[in-house]
């Protein structure tokens, strides 16, 4: 007899929650999404807008670890610390150091590739259902670099080649032919010709959420205070205004997921990489496609709001205020590549939810089988939204899958 879940509560109304909700509602399940903020207004709003199915290599790498001291103590570096947060982050840092070896790097790369390889087909299915006018451009994405870190760049190229990822190496002249406004302070680069980018990430999340509501989904704008499983067939979500019971519940609130998993007595080492953006209004015409400067840990994307400059990794938790020096860094990097840029606006801080091994957590709680986890997508939450929706809806429905989902289980931390 085929199992059929009757009701699901989802905590988090970002791209993960919206895509999970849409997939479940299409299967005829009653779904309610909870968030204290409007849908798509947090990290899903301010990201770089890249759909990056090629991005299999993450930051748990020996070469990155070697460069950390230099990056930290450089005034012009892509990595920064909020020193008041370091004591809280020591357990995460120790686990991260343990995962910075070749074996762990390749484990992450192969298991990211498994889901990244399916990510765009999952999005294209959703795009068929919503009006995508002026929301996406299909012009590829360029990564550029100097001669300073050629060993790291060669490693990235080699691993992607081994995994069969399509990439086109470019000389400086070839990059300038594609993007003539760039200041040639770089050595070479790579073009991902089939990659696409969002002109408005918030607009896309909003459209997906509207489709979820149109199909019968519900939204409760309220802060979730607690979550627990109260029987074999019931979970309880308590908000600051009411209590709600569902057969199953999903935690999909990104960097804000840890307080809920702590309540469930499951120690998952989730923390946050803080990222920043600014806009240069009416400057989106200066580049045709996203350009990412790897040495600087920053990129620029032409969007409807203007040219969005985005990037850096700042380790500092959820409560520290925006760092003005990180904003200054992003602006300085943008003007290094495009000296014609003028005044910026819309200074923004967002939170990437990251585990030390740079794999997401997707699957049932170890101690509460009716509570499902869907968080920790680090730099690729935007890219992985749609495929996460399909994977989690399958887990909720207890469907069989050809995917090996064990690498994403929270059991790896126990």
C-alpha positions in Angstrom: 0.0 0.0 0.0 1.4 3.4 -1.0 2.1 5.7 1.9 0.4 9.1 1.8 1.3 12.0 4.2 -1.7 14.1 5.1 -0.2 17.4 6.3 3.2 19.1 6.4 4.4 22.3 8.2 7.5 23.9 6.7 9.6 26.4 8.8 11.2 28.9 6.4 9.9 30.9 3.5 13.1 31.3 1.4 13.9 29.5 -1.8 14.2 26.1 0.0 10.9 26.3 1.8 9.1 27.7 -1.3 10.3 24.9 -3.6 9.6 22.2 -1.0 6.1 23.6 -0.4 5.4 23.7 -4.1 6.5 20.1 -4.7 4.4 18.8 -1.8 1.3 20.8 -2.7 1.5 19.4 -6.2 1.3 15.9 -4.6 -2.0 16.8 -3.0 -0.7 17.3 0.6 -1.9 20.1 2.9 1.0 22.4 3.4 1.6 25.4 5.6 4.8 27.5 5.5 5.9 29.5 8.6 8.2 32.5 8.7 8.4 35.7 10.7 9.5 37.5 7.6 7.8 38.0 4.2 8.6 35.1 1.7 12.0 35.4 0.0 13.1 38.5 1.9 16.2 37.0 3.7 19.2 35.3 2.1 17.1 34.4 -1.0 16.7 38.1 -1.6 20.3 39.2 -1.6 22.4 36.5 -3.2 24.5 36.7 -6.3 21.7 35.2 -8.4 23.9 32.6 -10.0 22.6 29.2 -10.9 25.9 27.3 -10.5 25.6 23.6 -11.3 29.3 23.5 -12.0 30.3 24.6 -8.4 31.3 21.2 -7.0 34.4 22.3 -5.2 33.8 24.2 -1.9 36.1 25.7 0.8 37.0 22.5 2.6 40.3 22.2 0.6 44.0 21.9 1.6 44.9 24.8 -0.7 42.3 27.1 0.8 43.4 26.2 4.3 46.9 27.1 3.4 45.8 30.6 2.3 43.6 31.3 5.3 46.2 33.2 7.4 47.1 35.4 4.5 43.5 36.2 3.8 42.6 36.9 7.4 45.5 39.3 8.0 45.2 41.1 4.7 43.3 44.4 4.7 42.3 43.6 1.1 41.2 40.0 1.6 38.0 38.0 1.0 37.9 36.4 4.5 37.2 38.3 7.7 36.4 37.4 11.4 34.3 39.0 14.0 36.7 38.4 16.8 33.9 38.5 19.5 32.4 35.4 17.8 35.5 33.2 17.6 34.9 31.4 21.0 31.4 30.3 19.8 32.8 29.1 16.5 35.7 27.0 17.8 33.9 23.7 17.5 32.9 24.5 13.9 36.4 25.6 13.0 37.9 22.4 14.4 35.6 20.3 12.3 36.3 22.4 9.3 40.1 21.9 9.8 39.5 18.1 10.0 37.7 18.2 6.6 40.4 20.2 4.8 42.1 17.2 3.2 42.0 15.8 -0.3 39.8 12.8 0.6 37.1 15.0 2.3 37.4 17.6 -0.5 36.6 14.9 -3.2 33.8 13.4 -1.0 32.2 16.8 -0.9 32.8 17.5 -4.6 31.3 14.1 -5.7 28.2 14.4 -3.5 27.7 18.1 -4.5 27.9 17.0 -8.1 25.2 14.4 -7.6 22.6 17.0 -6.7 24.0 19.9 -8.7 23.8 17.8 -11.9 20.1 17.7 -11.4 19.6 21.2 -10.2 18.8 23.0 -13.5 16.3 20.4 -14.8 14.4 20.8 -11.5 14.3 24.5 -11.9 13.3 24.3 -15.6 10.2 22.3 -14.5 9.2 25.1 -12.1 10.0 27.8 -14.7 7.4 26.3 -17.0 4.7 27.1 -14.4 5.5 30.7 -13.7 6.0 33.9 -15.7 9.7 34.3 -16.0 9.7 37.6 -18.0 12.8 39.7 -17.2 13.7 37.3 -14.4 16.5 35.1 -15.9 19.2 35.6 -18.5 21.0 32.8 -20.3 24.4 34.3 -21.2 26.8 32.1 -19.1 29.0 33.1 -16.2 32.7 34.1 -16.2 35.2 33.4 -13.4 38.5 35.4 -13.6 41.8 35.2 -11.6 45.3 36.6 -11.4 48.6 34.6 -11.5 48.7 34.5 -7.7 46.8 31.3 -7.1 47.3 29.3 -10.3 47.7 26.0 -8.3 44.2 26.4 -6.8 42.7 27.3 -10.2 44.4 24.3 -11.9 43.0 22.1 -9.1 39.4 23.4 -9.8 39.7 22.9 -13.5 41.1 19.4 -13.1 38.4 18.2 -10.7 35.6 19.7 -12.9 37.1 18.0 -15.9 37.2 14.6 -14.1 33.5 15.1 -13.2 32.6 15.9 -16.9 31.6 19.5 -16.2 31.6 21.7 -19.3 34.0 24.6 -19.0 35.8 26.8 -21.5 39.2 28.4 -20.5 39.7 32.0 -21.6 42.7 34.2 -22.1 42.7 37.8 -20.9 42.0 39.0 -24.5 39.1 36.5 -24.9 37.5 37.8 -21.6 37.9 41.4 -22.8 36.2 40.5 -26.1 33.2 39.2 -24.1 33.3 42.0 -21.4 35.0 45.0 -22.9 34.4 47.3 -20.0 36.5 45.2 -17.5 39.7 46.6 -16.3 42.3 44.0 -17.3 43.8 43.4 -13.8 43.3 39.6 -14.2 45.3 36.9 -15.9 42.8 34.5 -17.4 39.4 32.9 -16.6 36.8 30.3 -17.4 33.4 30.5 -19.0 30.5 28.3 -18.1 28.5 28.8 -21.3 25.3 27.0 -20.2 25.0 28.8 -16.9 22.2 31.2 -16.3 21.6 34.0 -13.8 18.7 35.7 -12.1 17.9 39.3 -12.9 15.8 39.3 -9.7 16.3 36.5 -7.1 13.5 37.8 -4.9 11.2 38.1 -7.9 11.7 34.4 -8.7 11.2 33.3 -5.1 8.1 35.4 -4.9 6.7 33.8 -8.1 7.3 30.3 -6.8 5.7 31.2 -3.6 2.7 32.7 -5.3 2.3 29.4 -7.3 2.4 27.5 -4.0 -0.4 29.7 -2.6 -2.4 29.5 -5.9 -2.3 25.7 -5.6 -3.8 25.8 -2.1 -0.8 26.3 0.2 -1.0 28.4 3.3 1.4 30.9 4.9 1.6 31.9 8.5 3.7 35.0 9.1 4.8 34.3 12.7 7.9 33.5 14.6 8.3 29.8 15.3 9.3 29.3 19.0 9.5 25.5 19.1 9.1 22.2 17.2 8.7 18.7 18.5 7.3 15.3 17.5 4.4 14.5 19.9 3.5 11.0 18.6 4.2 8.6 15.7 1.8 10.6 13.5 2.0 14.2 14.8 4.5 17.1 15.1 3.8 20.3 16.9 4.9 23.8 15.7 4.5 26.5 18.3 4.6 30.1 17.1 4.4 33.3 19.2 0.7 33.4 18.4 -0.7 29.8 18.1 0.0 26.1 18.0 -0.2 24.0 14.8 -0.2 20.2 14.4 1.0 18.4 11.3 1.8 14.8 10.4 5.3 15.9 9.4 7.4 19.1 9.7 10.4 20.4 7.7 13.1 22.6 9.0 14.2 24.8 6.1 15.1 28.1 7.7 18.7 28.2 6.6 21.2 29.7 9.1 18.3 30.1 11.6 17.8 26.3 11.8 20.2 25.4 14.6 18.0 26.6 17.6 15.3 24.2 16.4 17.7 21.2 16.0 19.1 22.0 19.4 15.6 21.7 20.8 15.5 18.2 19.2 18.7 17.2 21.1 20.6 16.8 17.9 24.0 18.5 17.8 24.4 19.7 14.2 27.4 22.0 13.8 25.6 24.6 11.6 27.0 28.1 11.5 27.0 31.0 9.1 29.1 32.6 6.5 28.1 36.2 6.4 28.0 37.8 2.9 27.4 41.3 1.6 26.0 43.1 -1.4 25.6 46.6 -2.8 23.9 48.0 -5.9 25.2 50.4 -8.5 22.0 51.8 -9.9 21.6 51.9 -13.7 25.1 50.3 -14.2 23.9 46.8 -15.1 24.7 47.5 -18.8 28.4 47.5 -18.0 28.6 43.7 -18.1 26.5 41.2 -20.0 26.8 38.3 -17.6 28.0 37.7 -14.0 31.8 38.0 -13.5 33.4 36.5 -10.4 36.9 37.5 -9.4 38.2 34.5 -7.5 41.2 36.2 -5.9 38.9 38.7 -4.3 36.1 36.3 -3.3 33.6 38.6 -4.9 31.4 38.9 -8.0 29.2 41.2 -10.0 25.8 40.4 -11.5 23.7 42.5 -13.8 20.2 42.7 -12.2 17.0 44.7 -12.5 18.0 46.7 -9.5 21.3 47.7 -11.1 24.7 46.1 -11.0 24.9 43.9 -7.8 28.3 43.5 -6.3 28.3 40.7 -3.8 30.7 38.6 -1.8 33.2 38.0 0.9 33.1 35.4 3.7 32.8 36.9 7.2 32.6 34.5 10.2 30.6 36.3 12.8 27.3 34.6 13.5 23.8 36.0 13.2 23.7 38.8 15.8 26.7 41.0 15.0 25.8 44.1 13.0 26.8 44.8 9.4 30.5 45.4 9.0 31.2 48.7 7.2 34.7 47.6 6.2 33.2 44.5 4.4 30.9 46.9 2.4 33.9 49.0 1.6 35.8 45.9 0.5 33.0 44.9 -1.9 32.8 48.4 -3.3 36.6 48.6 -3.8 36.7 45.3 -5.6 33.8 46.4 -7.9 35.6 49.6 -8.8 38.9 47.7 -9.4 37.2 45.9 -12.2 34.9 48.7 -13.4 36.5 52.0 -12.5 33.6 53.9 -14.1 31.3 52.9 -11.3 29.9 55.8 -9.2 28.1 55.8 -5.9 26.6 52.6 -4.5 23.4 52.0 -2.5 21.4 49.2 -0.8 24.1 48.0 1.7 22.9 44.5 2.6 24.1 41.6 4.9 22.9 38.0 4.5 23.7 34.7 6.1 24.9 31.5 4.3 24.1 28.4 6.4 27.2 26.2 6.3 28.3 22.9 7.8 32.1 22.2 8.2 32.1 19.7 5.4 30.2 21.9 3.0 27.5 19.4 2.4 23.8 20.3 3.2 21.7 18.4 5.7 18.8 16.7 4.0 16.8 13.9 5.6 14.9 12.9 8.7 16.0 13.9 12.2 17.8 11.0 13.8 15.6 11.1 16.9 12.3 12.4 15.4 11.5 10.6 12.1 8.6 12.9 11.3 10.8 16.0 11.3 12.8 16.5 8.1 15.9 18.6 7.7 16.6 20.8 4.7 19.3 23.3 5.4 23.0 24.0 5.2 23.3 24.7 1.5 26.1 27.3 2.1 27.0 29.2 -1.1 24.7 27.1 -3.3 21.3 27.5 -1.6 20.0 29.4 -4.6 21.2 26.8 -7.1 19.9 23.9 -5.1 16.4 25.2 -4.2 14.4 23.3 -6.8 16.2 20.0 -6.5 16.0 20.2 -2.7 12.3 20.6 -3.1 12.1 17.4 -5.1 14.4 15.5 -2.8 12.6 16.6 0.4 9.1 16.0 -1.0 10.2 12.5 -1.9 11.5 11.9 1.7 8.3 13.2 3.2 6.3 10.8 1.0 8.8 8.0 1.7 9.3 7.4 -2.0 12.1 5.3 -3.4 15.0 7.2 -5.0 18.0 6.3 -7.2 20.0 9.0 -5.3 22.4 8.1 -2.5 21.1 10.5 0.2 23.3 9.1 3.0 26.0 11.8 2.6 23.5 14.5 3.5 22.2 12.8 6.6 22.8 14.5 10.0 24.1 11.1 11.2 27.5 12.1 9.9 27.9 14.4 12.9 27.2 11.7 15.5 
